[in-house]
Amino acid sequence: MARKTLGILILLLMSACVTTVTGPQKNINPAKQLEVLISLGAGYIQNRQYGRAKENLMKALELDPRSPGALNAFGLVYQLEGEMDLSEEYFKKAIQVSPNFAMVRNNYGAFLYQQGRYEEAIEHLNVAAEDRLYPRRAQVFLNLGISHLKLGQKDEAERTLLRSVQLNNRQPRALLELAEIKFQQKDYADARRYFAQLEASRQTTSRSLWLCVRISKVFNNEDKAASCGLLLKNTFPNTYEYRRYQMSQNP
């Protein structure tokens, strides 16, 4: 998914998907067989074996044509294959049979984000966020925050990103966006605090390095600003952020 997908996180199908792929067992009850087939489909999706995934998911739908888990999984696999009409059709079917299924609401929200349909994405993500027991709820709030940013709704973006970090403080994207928001608000102390948490994750991007330069300059840490600038030059020389850095060096 090379388009806009990594502005937002698309979750896989089960909170603990299996990645070891084996054949479905015989002599088990239909409910267990359905669970096994969906888990197999999820494992094949993780391994990018989409044809094998669909074989198992089709068997799951033969057992239960209204299985929200199988319908959701089909929506995801078709999205990954670029079959957007089919993907949306299956996500909608899953929501129709299980309106409060947080996983499909989140996946469909991610799908809508990818299509640039940010307001619709927010509608579905808000439903997912209401499920207090959903194990990936922190990522739902992250998805919401990024969607609000796309619409220029910075107050709502900040609120939902803060919720994301409250639920899981090890999310680099949420920390980066919060640090950027605080920097734009000239709340440099909070910007530095969020950036310090981001640095601890050891996930470096062109955006994080450019933000590092700007925060370091505010606090007169010229050595760190120079170090981040050099890393930006060496690692991400063809980026918008590096061009901004070059311009800042030659006003």
Residue pairs with C-beta under 8 A, 6 or more apart in sequence:
1 10
1 79
1 80
1 114
3 114
4 113
4 114
4 116
5 110
5 114
7 113
7 146
7 150
8 109
8 110
8 113
8 114
8 121
8 143
8 146
8 147
9 110
9 139
9 142
9 143
9 173
10 76
10 79
10 107
10 110
10 111
11 103
11 106
11 107
11 110
11 136
11 139
12 42
12 45
12 46
12 76
13 38
13 41
13 42
13 45
13 69
13 72
13 73
13 76
13 103
14 38
14 39
14 42
14 69
15 135
15 136
17 39
17 42
17 43
17 46
18 39
18 40
18 42
18 43
19 43
19 46
19 47
20 43
21 40
21 43
21 44
21 47
21 49
21 52
22 40
23 40
24 33
24 36
24 37
24 40
24 56
24 59
25 33
25 36
28 36
30 63
30 64
33 63
34 60
34 63
34 64
34 67
34 69
34 70
37 56
37 57
37 59
37 60
37 63
37 70
38 56
38 57
38 60
38 67
38 69
38 70
38 73
40 53
40 56
41 53
41 54
41 56
41 57
41 60
41 70
41 73
41 77
42 53
42 73
44 50
44 52
44 53
44 56
45 53
45 73
45 76
45 77
45 80
48 80
50 77
50 80
50 81
53 73
53 77
54 74
54 77
57 70
57 73
57 74
57 77
60 67
60 69
60 70
60 73
61 67
61 70
61 71
61 74
64 70
66 97
68 94
68 97
68 98
68 101
68 104
71 90
71 91
71 93
71 94
71 97
71 104
72 90
72 91
72 94
72 101
72 103
72 104
72 107
74 86
74 90
75 87
75 88
75 89
75 90
75 91
75 94
75 104
75 107
75 108
75 111
76 87
76 107
78 84
78 86
78 87
78 90
79 87
79 107
79 111
79 114
84 111
84 115
87 111
88 108
88 111
91 104
91 107
91 108
91 111
92 108
94 101
94 104
94 108
95 101
95 104
95 105
95 108
95 124
98 104
99 127
100 127
100 130
100 131
102 127
102 128
102 130
102 131
102 134
102 136
102 137
102 140
103 128
103 134
103 136
105 124
105 125
105 127
105 128
106 124
106 125
106 128
106 134
106 136
106 139
106 140
106 143
108 124
109 121
109 122
109 124
109 125
109 128
109 140
109 143
109 147
110 121
110 143
112 118
112 120
112 121
112 124
113 121
113 143
113 146
113 147
113 150
118 147
118 150
118 151
119 151
121 143
121 147
122 144
122 147
122 148
122 151
125 140
125 143
125 144
125 147
126 144
128 134
128 137
128 140
129 137
129 140
129 141
129 144
129 160
129 163
131 137
134 140
137 167
138 163
138 164
138 165
138 167
138 168
138 171
138 174
139 164
139 168
139 171
141 160
141 161
141 163
141 164
141 167
141 174
142 160
142 161
142 164
142 171
142 173
142 174
144 156
144 160
144 164
145 157
145 158
145 160
145 161
145 164
145 174
145 177
146 157
146 173
146 177
148 154
148 156
148 157
148 160
149 157
149 177
154 181
157 177
157 181
158 178
158 181
161 174
161 177
161 178
161 181
162 178
164 171
164 174
165 171
165 174
165 175
165 178
169 175
169 197
170 201
172 198
172 201
172 203
172 208
175 194
175 195
175 197
175 198
175 201
176 194
176 198
176 205
176 207
176 208
176 211
178 190
178 194
179 191
179 192
179 194
179 195
179 198
179 211
179 215
180 191
180 207
180 211
182 188
182 190
182 191
182 194
183 191
183 211
183 214
183 215
188 215
188 218
188 219
191 211
191 215
192 215
192 219
195 208
195 211
195 212
195 215
198 208
199 212
204 231
204 235
205 236
206 232
206 235
206 236
206 239
206 240
206 241
206 242
207 241
209 228
209 229
209 231
209 232
209 235
209 236
209 241
210 228
210 232
210 241
210 242
210 244
210 245
212 224
212 225
212 228
213 225
213 228
213 229
213 232
213 245
213 248
216 222
216 224
216 225
216 228
217 225
229 245
229 249
232 239
232 241
232 242
232 245
233 242
233 245
236 242
